[in-house]
Amino acid sequence: IRRVLLVDADSYDHLNIPRIDESALNASINYGITVSDRKARLEFNLVNAGIALTDSTPTHRQYLYASPVDDAIDLQHDADVVTKASMYLVQHHCQ
């Protein structure tokens, strides 16, 4: 499930940062989503290639012990998108 990220560009007028319009914000968020989707595709390719944790290994047991719940995975995805979008904005507007 994709969450819509809403950002009001006018709410940051009092800060001393470069002016970033709505199209720049949308471009940065689209970039974040694209990078995240590419990462997911690479992970999917690894699974389809048969590259996975072997059962009864220490790594597999650690994964089972520390495996995140679905809500945490969704939050991590959103955080990845926001992080990539922020890096995009810095690279394109803060130099």
Biotite code that builds the C-alpha atoms (Angstrom):
import biotite.structure as struc

atoms = struc.array([
    struc.Atom([0.000, 0.000, 0.000], chain_id="A", res_id=1, res_name="ILE", atom_name="CA", element="C"),
    struc.Atom([1.402, 3.352, -1.032], chain_id="A", res_id=2, res_name="ARG", atom_name="CA", element="C"),
    struc.Atom([0.817, 6.343, 1.189], chain_id="A", res_id=3, res_name="ARG", atom_name="CA", element="C"),
    struc.Atom([0.444, 9.764, -0.376], chain_id="A", res_id=4, res_name="VAL", atom_name="CA", element="C"),
    struc.Atom([3.058, 12.193, 0.898], chain_id="A", res_id=5, res_name="LEU", atom_name="CA", element="C"),
    struc.Atom([1.628, 15.693, 1.253], chain_id="A", res_id=6, res_name="LEU", atom_name="CA", element="C"),
    struc.Atom([3.967, 18.612, 1.796], chain_id="A", res_id=7, res_name="VAL", atom_name="CA", element="C"),
    struc.Atom([2.999, 22.281, 1.933], chain_id="A", res_id=8, res_name="ASP", atom_name="CA", element="C"),
    struc.Atom([5.930, 24.177, 0.419], chain_id="A", res_id=9, res_name="ALA", atom_name="CA", element="C"),
    struc.Atom([4.676, 27.523, 1.767], chain_id="A", res_id=10, res_name="ASP", atom_name="CA", element="C"),
    struc.Atom([4.940, 26.441, 5.409], chain_id="A", res_id=11, res_name="SER", atom_name="CA", element="C"),
    struc.Atom([8.745, 26.844, 5.321], chain_id="A", res_id=12, res_name="TYR", atom_name="CA", element="C"),
    struc.Atom([8.923, 30.481, 4.185], chain_id="A", res_id=13, res_name="ASP", atom_name="CA", element="C"),
    struc.Atom([10.455, 31.686, 7.474], chain_id="A", res_id=14, res_name="HIS", atom_name="CA", element="C"),
    struc.Atom([13.555, 29.465, 7.131], chain_id="A", res_id=15, res_name="LEU", atom_name="CA", element="C"),
    struc.Atom([16.730, 30.515, 5.353], chain_id="A", res_id=16, res_name="ASN", atom_name="CA", element="C"),
    struc.Atom([16.680, 27.788, 2.717], chain_id="A", res_id=17, res_name="ILE", atom_name="CA", element="C"),
    struc.Atom([16.453, 27.920, -1.077], chain_id="A", res_id=18, res_name="PRO", atom_name="CA", element="C"),
    struc.Atom([12.983, 28.333, -2.516], chain_id="A", res_id=19, res_name="ARG", atom_name="CA", element="C"),
    struc.Atom([11.663, 24.946, -3.587], chain_id="A", res_id=20, res_name="ILE", atom_name="CA", element="C"),
    struc.Atom([8.416, 24.872, -5.495], chain_id="A", res_id=21, res_name="ASP", atom_name="CA", element="C"),
    struc.Atom([5.808, 22.141, -5.638], chain_id="A", res_id=22, res_name="GLU", atom_name="CA", element="C"),
    struc.Atom([7.149, 20.636, -8.855], chain_id="A", res_id=23, res_name="SER", atom_name="CA", element="C"),
    struc.Atom([10.605, 20.235, -7.283], chain_id="A", res_id=24, res_name="ALA", atom_name="CA", element="C"),
    struc.Atom([9.069, 18.504, -4.267], chain_id="A", res_id=25, res_name="LEU", atom_name="CA", element="C"),
    struc.Atom([7.083, 16.191, -6.518], chain_id="A", res_id=26, res_name="ASN", atom_name="CA", element="C"),
    struc.Atom([10.180, 15.411, -8.581], chain_id="A", res_id=27, res_name="ALA", atom_name="CA", element="C"),
    struc.Atom([12.147, 14.570, -5.440], chain_id="A", res_id=28, res_name="SER", atom_name="CA", element="C"),
    struc.Atom([9.407, 12.309, -4.086], chain_id="A", res_id=29, res_name="ILE", atom_name="CA", element="C"),
    struc.Atom([9.097, 10.571, -7.455], chain_id="A", res_id=30, res_name="ASN", atom_name="CA", element="C"),
    struc.Atom([12.860, 10.054, -7.401], chain_id="A", res_id=31, res_name="TYR", atom_name="CA", element="C"),
    struc.Atom([12.630, 8.526, -3.915], chain_id="A", res_id=32, res_name="GLY", atom_name="CA", element="C"),
    struc.Atom([9.855, 6.185, -5.006], chain_id="A", res_id=33, res_name="ILE", atom_name="CA", element="C"),
    struc.Atom([11.795, 5.166, -8.130], chain_id="A", res_id=34, res_name="THR", atom_name="CA", element="C"),
    struc.Atom([14.956, 4.370, -6.160], chain_id="A", res_id=35, res_name="VAL", atom_name="CA", element="C"),
    struc.Atom([12.966, 2.406, -3.594], chain_id="A", res_id=36, res_name="SER", atom_name="CA", element="C"),
    struc.Atom([11.191, 0.449, -6.334], chain_id="A", res_id=37, res_name="ASP", atom_name="CA", element="C"),
    struc.Atom([14.526, -0.379, -7.975], chain_id="A", res_id=38, res_name="ARG", atom_name="CA", element="C"),
    struc.Atom([15.858, -1.678, -4.677], chain_id="A", res_id=39, res_name="LYS", atom_name="CA", element="C"),
    struc.Atom([12.759, -3.841, -4.256], chain_id="A", res_id=40, res_name="ALA", atom_name="CA", element="C"),
    struc.Atom([13.234, -5.186, -7.780], chain_id="A", res_id=41, res_name="ARG", atom_name="CA", element="C"),
    struc.Atom([16.843, -6.138, -7.016], chain_id="A", res_id=42, res_name="LEU", atom_name="CA", element="C"),
    struc.Atom([15.708, -7.951, -3.873], chain_id="A", res_id=43, res_name="GLU", atom_name="CA", element="C"),
    struc.Atom([12.993, -9.727, -5.872], chain_id="A", res_id=44, res_name="PHE", atom_name="CA", element="C"),
    struc.Atom([15.608, -10.797, -8.441], chain_id="A", res_id=45, res_name="ASN", atom_name="CA", element="C"),
    struc.Atom([17.780, -12.247, -5.671], chain_id="A", res_id=46, res_name="LEU", atom_name="CA", element="C"),
    struc.Atom([14.858, -14.293, -4.375], chain_id="A", res_id=47, res_name="VAL", atom_name="CA", element="C"),
    struc.Atom([13.998, -15.525, -7.874], chain_id="A", res_id=48, res_name="ASN", atom_name="CA", element="C"),
    struc.Atom([17.633, -16.502, -8.424], chain_id="A", res_id=49, res_name="ALA", atom_name="CA", element="C"),
    struc.Atom([17.436, -18.755, -5.387], chain_id="A", res_id=50, res_name="GLY", atom_name="CA", element="C"),
    struc.Atom([19.730, -16.611, -3.270], chain_id="A", res_id=51, res_name="ILE", atom_name="CA", element="C"),
    struc.Atom([18.309, -16.758, 0.214], chain_id="A", res_id=52, res_name="ALA", atom_name="CA", element="C"),
    struc.Atom([19.139, -17.572, 3.792], chain_id="A", res_id=53, res_name="LEU", atom_name="CA", element="C"),
    struc.Atom([19.827, -21.249, 4.368], chain_id="A", res_id=54, res_name="THR", atom_name="CA", element="C"),
    struc.Atom([17.683, -22.887, 7.034], chain_id="A", res_id=55, res_name="ASP", atom_name="CA", element="C"),
    struc.Atom([19.302, -23.772, 10.365], chain_id="A", res_id=56, res_name="SER", atom_name="CA", element="C"),
    struc.Atom([22.164, -21.318, 9.985], chain_id="A", res_id=57, res_name="THR", atom_name="CA", element="C"),
    struc.Atom([22.997, -18.615, 12.535], chain_id="A", res_id=58, res_name="PRO", atom_name="CA", element="C"),
    struc.Atom([21.996, -15.932, 10.027], chain_id="A", res_id=59, res_name="THR", atom_name="CA", element="C"),
    struc.Atom([18.620, -17.562, 9.439], chain_id="A", res_id=60, res_name="HIS", atom_name="CA", element="C"),
    struc.Atom([17.978, -17.883, 13.182], chain_id="A", res_id=61, res_name="ARG", atom_name="CA", element="C"),
    struc.Atom([18.929, -14.236, 13.701], chain_id="A", res_id=62, res_name="GLN", atom_name="CA", element="C"),
    struc.Atom([16.529, -13.211, 10.921], chain_id="A", res_id=63, res_name="TYR", atom_name="CA", element="C"),
    struc.Atom([13.707, -15.209, 12.510], chain_id="A", res_id=64, res_name="LEU", atom_name="CA", element="C"),
    struc.Atom([14.447, -13.684, 15.903], chain_id="A", res_id=65, res_name="TYR", atom_name="CA", element="C"),
    struc.Atom([14.650, -10.106, 14.670], chain_id="A", res_id=66, res_name="ALA", atom_name="CA", element="C"),
    struc.Atom([12.280, -10.170, 11.701], chain_id="A", res_id=67, res_name="SER", atom_name="CA", element="C"),
    struc.Atom([10.193, -7.002, 11.568], chain_id="A", res_id=68, res_name="PRO", atom_name="CA", element="C"),
    struc.Atom([6.422, -6.854, 11.468], chain_id="A", res_id=69, res_name="VAL", atom_name="CA", element="C"),
    struc.Atom([4.652, -5.625, 8.324], chain_id="A", res_id=70, res_name="ASP", atom_name="CA", element="C"),
    struc.Atom([3.949, -2.182, 9.810], chain_id="A", res_id=71, res_name="ASP", atom_name="CA", element="C"),
    struc.Atom([7.648, -1.672, 10.477], chain_id="A", res_id=72, res_name="ALA", atom_name="CA", element="C"),
    struc.Atom([8.484, -2.673, 6.909], chain_id="A", res_id=73, res_name="ILE", atom_name="CA", element="C"),
    struc.Atom([5.955, -0.137, 5.570], chain_id="A", res_id=74, res_name="ASP", atom_name="CA", element="C"),
    struc.Atom([7.389, 2.600, 7.785], chain_id="A", res_id=75, res_name="LEU", atom_name="CA", element="C"),
    struc.Atom([10.905, 1.714, 6.649], chain_id="A", res_id=76, res_name="GLN", atom_name="CA", element="C"),
    struc.Atom([9.815, 1.974, 3.011], chain_id="A", res_id=77, res_name="HIS", atom_name="CA", element="C"),
    struc.Atom([8.318, 5.420, 3.639], chain_id="A", res_id=78, res_name="ASP", atom_name="CA", element="C"),
    struc.Atom([11.471, 6.503, 5.473], chain_id="A", res_id=79, res_name="ALA", atom_name="CA", element="C"),
    struc.Atom([13.613, 5.324, 2.547], chain_id="A", res_id=80, res_name="ASP", atom_name="CA", element="C"),
    struc.Atom([11.493, 7.338, 0.105], chain_id="A", res_id=81, res_name="VAL", atom_name="CA", element="C"),
    struc.Atom([11.735, 10.476, 2.248], chain_id="A", res_id=82, res_name="VAL", atom_name="CA", element="C"),
    struc.Atom([15.486, 10.049, 2.723], chain_id="A", res_id=83, res_name="THR", atom_name="CA", element="C"),
    struc.Atom([16.111, 9.645, -1.006], chain_id="A", res_id=84, res_name="LYS", atom_name="CA", element="C"),
    struc.Atom([13.816, 12.597, -1.774], chain_id="A", res_id=85, res_name="ALA", atom_name="CA", element="C"),
    struc.Atom([15.720, 14.751, 0.733], chain_id="A", res_id=86, res_name="SER", atom_name="CA", element="C"),
    struc.Atom([19.051, 13.794, -0.803], chain_id="A", res_id=87, res_name="MET", atom_name="CA", element="C"),
    struc.Atom([17.671, 14.664, -4.247], chain_id="A", res_id=88, res_name="TYR", atom_name="CA", element="C"),
    struc.Atom([16.597, 18.108, -3.032], chain_id="A", res_id=89, res_name="LEU", atom_name="CA", element="C"),
    struc.Atom([19.969, 18.794, -1.432], chain_id="A", res_id=90, res_name="VAL", atom_name="CA", element="C"),
    struc.Atom([21.848, 17.766, -4.580], chain_id="A", res_id=91, res_name="GLN", atom_name="CA", element="C"),
    struc.Atom([19.664, 19.811, -6.916], chain_id="A", res_id=92, res_name="HIS", atom_name="CA", element="C"),
    struc.Atom([18.816, 22.919, -4.869], chain_id="A", res_id=93, res_name="HIS", atom_name="CA", element="C"),
    struc.Atom([21.392, 23.471, -2.112], chain_id="A", res_id=94, res_name="CYS", atom_name="CA", element="C"),
    struc.Atom([24.711, 23.938, -3.860], chain_id="A", res_id=95, res_name="GLN", atom_name="CA", element="C"),
])
